[in-house]
């Protein structure tokens, strides 16, 4: 199993996603003799998972069923154990696009955090690219190394435990892109420039506060970066619904008045369709079934 290479069957040691519903799923490490408890009952790894195809529908001990999915960076983002705040797919997609990443790209990242963005970057630059990620916190760096190894991508990433603001990324003049998600990104701009290739490199800094953005932009200008711009990414979900209104009873009298008040043969009534509008009251019949209606005026 690898996050960058799809496998058909579930094997011992794989990380799989147990899908109970769109709002309920979790990762599980498949092991011989292992069991996983769900609200639908027990899943026995040896008989229910190993050897089955990814995407299979598995029946639990209580008669309920779940799907077993192959892991992807998107699924990992919504299921990973949080060691820090993470980036989600909306931000990740824009970052990947603006950094112009592609297979073969060399990327530097700080900090690694929970590895949400790291997995997406690794998949994007695979199979010939490489990610150099720096994490200040030692335990988080060690946990990230362990996860990359379990997910079959350790050959595509180098994890370094150091302070990027003081010691940089450990590489020089090779990176196509640099990404910063640290409290003081302006202190790492000089090291980012050193890591970037001589021409055409791109840098992205993710910050929650506008004061951080301002200081980072000033530091970029000082180090000679050009075409600097700031983006705010907002996800808006539209709630589409049907509105039902009662049908108005315009009445026979209103129809007769409308016919009498407009004579197409009279030149004085020709012209704009709005010249013959009359004031009146619209009444509604009680007990009329609700139906969809659109009103417009010309």
C-alpha positions in Angstrom: 0.0 0.0 0.0 1.2 3.5 -0.9 -0.4 6.9 -0.8 1.0 7.5 -4.3 0.5 4.1 -5.9 -2.9 2.4 -5.9 -3.1 -1.2 -4.8 -6.1 -3.5 -5.5 -6.0 -5.8 -2.4 -5.7 -5.1 1.3 -2.5 -6.5 2.8 -1.1 -6.9 6.3 0.4 -3.6 7.5 -1.7 -1.4 5.2 -3.4 1.7 6.4 -7.1 1.5 5.3 -10.0 3.9 5.7 -13.2 2.4 7.3 -16.1 4.3 5.7 -19.3 4.3 7.7 -20.7 7.4 6.0 -19.7 10.8 4.6 -19.6 12.2 8.1 -18.2 9.1 9.8 -14.9 7.4 8.8 -11.6 6.6 10.5 -8.2 5.0 9.6 -7.1 1.6 10.7 -3.8 -0.3 10.5 -4.5 -3.8 9.1 -2.8 -6.5 11.2 -3.1 -10.3 11.3 -5.3 -11.2 14.2 -6.4 -7.6 14.8 -10.0 -6.5 15.4 -11.7 -3.1 15.0 -14.8 -2.1 16.8 -17.5 -0.1 15.1 -21.1 0.8 15.9 -22.2 -2.0 13.5 -20.0 -4.6 15.3 -16.5 -6.1 15.0 -14.3 -6.2 11.9 -11.8 -9.1 12.0 -8.8 -8.1 10.0 -7.6 -11.7 9.1 -11.0 -12.8 7.7 -12.8 -9.5 6.8 -10.0 -7.4 5.4 -6.7 -9.1 4.4 -7.0 -10.3 0.8 -10.2 -8.4 0.0 -10.2 -5.7 -2.6 -10.2 -2.0 -1.6 -13.7 -0.6 -2.0 -15.3 -3.9 -0.7 -18.4 -3.9 1.4 -17.7 -5.7 4.7 -20.4 -7.0 6.9 -19.7 -6.5 10.7 -20.6 -8.9 13.5 -23.9 -7.1 14.3 -25.1 -7.3 10.7 -24.3 -3.8 9.7 -21.8 -3.1 6.9 -19.0 -0.7 6.1 -16.8 0.1 3.1 -13.0 -0.3 3.2 -11.3 2.4 1.1 -7.8 2.9 -0.2 -6.1 5.9 1.5 -5.6 9.1 -0.4 -4.2 12.5 0.8 -7.8 13.9 0.8 -9.1 11.0 3.0 -6.1 11.3 5.2 -6.6 15.0 5.7 -10.1 14.4 7.3 -9.0 11.3 9.3 -5.5 11.9 10.5 -4.6 12.3 14.2 -4.2 16.0 14.9 -0.9 17.0 16.4 -1.3 20.6 15.2 -3.9 22.6 13.3 -3.9 21.4 9.7 -4.6 22.6 6.2 -7.6 21.3 4.4 -8.2 20.4 0.8 -9.6 23.9 -0.1 -6.3 25.6 0.9 -4.1 22.7 -0.3 -5.5 22.8 -3.8 -4.8 26.6 -4.2 -1.3 26.2 -2.7 -0.4 23.4 -5.1 -1.7 25.4 -8.0 0.0 28.7 -7.1 3.4 27.0 -6.4 3.1 25.4 -9.9 3.9 22.0 -8.6 4.1 18.9 -10.9 5.8 15.5 -11.0 9.5 16.0 -10.6 9.3 19.2 -8.6 11.6 19.8 -5.6 9.7 21.3 -2.6 10.8 22.7 0.8 8.2 22.9 3.6 8.2 24.1 7.2 6.6 23.1 9.4 5.6 19.5 8.9 2.9 19.5 11.7 0.4 16.7 11.3 1.4 16.0 7.7 -1.8 16.9 5.9 -0.2 19.2 3.3 2.9 17.0 3.2 1.0 14.0 1.9 -0.6 16.1 -0.8 2.7 17.6 -1.9 4.3 14.1 -2.0 1.6 12.8 -4.3 1.9 15.8 -6.6 5.7 15.6 -7.0 5.9 11.8 -7.3 7.5 9.7 -8.7 10.6 11.7 -9.4 10.3 14.7 -7.2 11.2 15.2 -3.6 9.9 16.9 -0.5 12.2 18.4 2.2 10.2 19.1 5.2 11.5 20.7 8.4 9.8 20.4 11.8 10.9 22.2 15.0 9.3 19.8 17.4 11.2 16.6 17.8 8.3 14.3 18.7 6.2 15.6 15.8 9.2 15.1 13.4 9.7 11.5 14.6 6.0 10.7 14.3 5.9 12.2 10.7 8.8 9.9 9.7 7.0 6.9 11.1 3.8 7.8 9.2 5.7 8.4 5.9 7.3 5.0 6.3 4.0 3.2 7.0 2.4 5.0 4.0 5.1 3.9 1.6 6.4 7.3 0.7 9.6 7.6 2.7 11.7 7.5 -0.4 10.0 10.8 -1.6 10.5 12.8 1.6 13.3 13.9 3.9 12.2 15.0 7.4 14.6 17.2 9.4 14.2 18.3 13.0 15.6 21.8 13.3 14.6 25.5 13.5 14.2 26.7 10.0 14.5 30.3 11.0 18.0 29.7 12.3 19.3 26.7 10.3 17.3 26.7 7.1 16.1 23.7 5.1 19.4 21.9 4.7 19.5 22.3 1.0 20.7 25.1 -1.3 19.8 26.2 -4.8 17.7 23.2 -5.8 14.1 23.9 -4.8 11.4 24.8 -7.3 9.1 26.0 -4.5 9.1 26.8 -0.8 6.1 26.7 1.6 6.1 28.3 5.1 3.5 27.6 7.8 5.3 28.9 10.9 4.6 31.7 13.5 7.4 34.0 12.1 7.7 33.3 8.4 9.6 36.6 7.8 12.5 35.2 9.7 12.8 32.3 7.3 12.6 34.3 4.0 16.4 34.5 3.7 16.8 30.7 4.1 13.9 30.2 1.6 15.7 32.2 -1.0 18.9 30.2 -0.4 17.0 27.0 -0.9 15.3 28.1 -4.2 16.9 27.5 -7.6 18.5 30.5 -9.3 15.6 31.4 -11.5 11.8 30.8 -11.5 11.3 29.6 -7.9 8.1 30.3 -6.1 7.4 30.8 -2.4 4.1 30.7 -0.4 3.6 31.6 3.2 0.4 30.7 5.1 -0.5 33.0 8.0 -3.8 33.5 9.9 -3.1 37.1 10.9 -2.8 40.1 8.6 0.1 41.5 10.7 2.1 38.3 9.9 1.3 38.8 6.2 2.5 42.4 6.2 5.8 41.6 7.8 6.4 38.7 5.5 5.6 40.7 2.4 8.1 43.4 3.5 10.8 40.7 4.1 10.1 39.3 0.6 10.6 42.7 -1.0 13.9 43.2 0.9 15.2 39.9 -0.4 14.2 40.8 -4.0 11.1 38.7 -4.5 8.7 40.1 -7.1 5.0 39.6 -8.1 4.0 39.4 -4.5 0.3 39.0 -3.9 -2.0 38.1 -1.0 -5.0 35.7 -1.2 -7.8 34.9 1.2 -9.5 31.6 0.4 -13.1 31.2 1.5 -15.3 28.1 1.1 -18.9 29.0 0.6 -21.5 26.2 0.6 -24.8 27.0 -1.2 -28.0 25.7 0.4 -30.4 25.1 -2.5 -34.0 24.9 -1.4 -37.5 25.2 -2.9 -39.8 28.0 -1.7 -43.5 27.4 -2.1 -46.1 30.3 -2.3 -49.8 30.4 -2.6 -51.4 31.1 -6.0 -53.0 34.6 -5.9 -56.7 34.9 -6.8 -56.8 37.9 -9.2 -60.5 37.5 -9.7 -62.8 37.9 -12.7 -63.3 41.6 -12.0 -59.7 42.3 -12.3 -59.6 40.5 -15.6 -62.6 42.5 -16.9 -61.0 45.8 -15.8 -57.8 44.9 -17.4 -59.5 44.2 -20.7 -61.6 47.4 -20.5 -58.7 49.6 -19.6 -56.6 48.7 -22.6 -57.6 48.9 -26.2 -55.0 47.9 -28.7 -56.7 49.9 -31.5 -56.5 53.1 -29.5 -53.2 55.0 -30.4 -53.1 56.5 -26.9 -52.7 53.0 -25.4 -49.8 52.0 -27.7 -46.3 52.2 -26.4 -44.7 50.9 -23.3 -46.4 47.8 -21.8 -46.1 49.4 -18.4 -48.3 52.4 -19.2 -51.6 50.6 -18.5 -50.8 49.2 -15.0 -53.5 49.9 -12.5 -53.3 49.9 -8.7 -55.3 47.3 -6.9 -55.3 44.7 -4.1 -54.3 41.0 -4.6 -56.3 38.6 -2.5 -55.5 35.0 -1.8 -58.1 32.2 -1.6 -58.0 30.1 1.5 -57.3 26.4 1.1 -55.5 26.8 -2.2 -52.7 24.2 -2.4 -49.2 25.5 -2.2 -47.3 25.5 -5.5 -44.1 27.0 -6.9 -44.7 30.4 -8.5 -42.5 33.0 -10.1 -43.8 36.6 -10.3 -42.2 39.2 -12.6 -43.2 42.6 -14.1 -42.5 44.0 -17.6 
